[in-house]
Structure formats: structure tokens, C-alpha cells
Amino acid sequence: MNGALQIFMLRHGKPEFPGIGPYIYGHTDYPLSELGKNQAHKIGTALRGIKMDRVISSDLSRAAETARIVADLQCGRVCVEYDPEIREIYMGEWEGLTKDEIKENYVDIFRERGLDLEKVAAPGGETFFHASERGVRALKRIIEDSEECERILIVAHGAVMWGMISALFDIRLGDIFRFGLDHCALHLVEYRKSPVQWGQYRLVRYNWSPDLACYNADLV
């Protein structure tokens, strides 16, 4: 690593849901929708001139397929590596339910979680705090394994990437809904092994996409 390691973080494209949502889908393994595939092609085309030394993806289908589309568009093909530790937050009993179903059947815990996203989990699920810890642990391991790299691409999920970014830049974890986390939008973080005046990490770009059609309110 000469100077800074550029870490491109990409949220997967829009998934294909079984009906009318919005859905809570954490570990539920929905594939990419046609719109999601188009989003992945557009961001892959935008990135094709930026050579990635590694592409690391969550093993869930929506992220893995996004990663493969982007990797195949690289000007020198790069193999996708799969890492289950960068999966989305696990939502327990709420997995695969719509938000309306959860509001109706889990009234008290839904309200409690809305008041404290960091520490209150869906029944049987992860808290945002634990998902963030998992994501940051994975990110640090990936950085350690990328000593010879200049640029890497991590394809993952809204909540786990927000956990990484909030931890690196001291942003309150519970403020996730104040910041955009759009499908196939990109965050660029620079890492330096030797800290400079602002530390080891610098947020260069946040929630960027060449396609305005990706921007929506479907965050997590």
C-alpha cells in the first residue's frame, strides 16, 4: 500500500420482493430485481476505468449479484470474494415481514426500537450496535489483508455499511435515517496506515451514484 488505500463501499441494487412492501429483509435472501441489475450495470460502467485490486461482497444474493456485475465490467476481470461477516443486520422474527405487519403485530417493541435503534433489537435479531461491531471488525480485517492493494471494492448493505461509517467518523449510529443510503450508491473512504492530521480515515465521497433514479427512501 503506497500512501492511501481507497475503499469503495457499494450498497447492493434494489431486490426483488414477493409482493408489495416495504419489507424488512436483513438476512432474507432476496435476489436482485431487474431495476437492481440495471443499477449495478450503471455503477459498474461508471467504475470500469477504476481498477479494483479486490472485490469483496456479502454472500447474500442481492449483494453477490451486484458485485459480480460490477466485477465483470472491470477492465481486467477480478474475482469476487464472499464474506458472510458483512451481511446485513439480522432482523430475527421480523425477517421477510412488511413494515405494516410489524407495526400491527409487534406494537410495543416496534415503538421501543424506533426510540433506540442502537440498543433495541427485533425479537431474536441483532441490535444496530452489534451489527456495527461486526461490520467494523470485518472492515479492519479486510484492510489488514489488503496490504498490497491500492483500491478495493466492498459490496454490502445499508445498515452494516452505515455501522462502519458511523464508527470511523464518530457519527451517532442511531442517526442512520438522517443520511441517504441508496441502492447502488457509493461511499469512498481513504485509509492511511500512518495517521495524518485528521487521523487514519477520510470520507471522500458519500452516497454517490451516476444514476439519479437510484435515489429513494428505501433505506434498510
LINVEN-V68011 format. One record per backbone hydrogen bond with DSSP energy under -0.5 kcal/mol. NH is the residue of the N-H (numbers start at 1). CO is the residue of the C=O. If there is no record, write none. Layout:
# LINVEN-V68011
NH,CO ; NH,CO
This chain:
# LINVEN-V68011
3,1 ; 5,191 ; 6,4 ; 6,150 ; 7,5 ; 7,189 ; 8,6 ; 8,152 ; 9,7 ; 9,187 ; 10,8 ; 10,154 ; 11,185 ; 12,156 ; 13,62 ; 16,31 ; 17,15 ; 21,19 ; 24,97 ; 25,23 ; 28,25 ; 30,28 ; 33,14 ; 36,14 ; 37,33 ; 38,34 ; 39,35 ; 40,36 ; 41,37 ; 42,38 ; 43,39 ; 44,40 ; 45,41 ; 46,42 ; 47,43 ; 48,44 ; 48,45 ; 50,47 ; 51,49 ; 53,151 ; 54,151 ; 55,79 ; 56,153 ; 57,81 ; 58,155 ; 62,30 ; 63,60 ; 64,60 ; 65,61 ; 66,62 ; 67,63 ; 68,64 ; 69,65 ; 70,66 ; 71,67 ; 72,68 ; 73,69 ; 73,70 ; 74,71 ; 75,48 ; 78,71 ; 81,55 ; 83,57 ; 86,83 ; 87,84 ; 93,123 ; 94,91 ; 95,92 ; 96,24 ; 97,94 ; 99,22 ; 102,98 ; 103,99 ; 104,100 ; 105,101 ; 106,102 ; 110,106 ; 111,107 ; 112,108 ; 113,109 ; 114,110 ; 115,111 ; 116,112 ; 120,116 ; 121,119 ; 122,126 ; 125,122 ; 126,90 ; 128,117 ; 129,118 ; 131,127 ; 132,128 ; 133,129 ; 134,130 ; 135,131 ; 136,132 ; 137,133 ; 138,134 ; 139,135 ; 140,136 ; 141,137 ; 142,138 ; 143,139 ; 144,140 ; 145,141 ; 146,143 ; 147,144 ; 149,146 ; 152,6 ; 153,54 ; 154,8 ; 155,56 ; 155,153 ; 156,10 ; 156,154 ; 161,157 ; 162,158 ; 163,159 ; 164,160 ; 165,161 ; 166,162 ; 167,163 ; 168,164 ; 169,165 ; 170,167 ; 171,166 ; 175,172 ; 176,173 ; 178,175 ; 179,176 ; 183,214 ; 184,11 ; 184,12 ; 185,182 ; 186,208 ; 187,9 ; 188,205 ; 189,7 ; 189,187 ; 190,202 ; 191,5 ; 192,200 ; 193,3 ; 195,193 ; 196,199 ; 199,196 ; 202,190 ; 204,188 ; 204,202 ; 205,188 ; 208,186 ; 212,210 ; 214,211 ; 215,212 ; 219,217
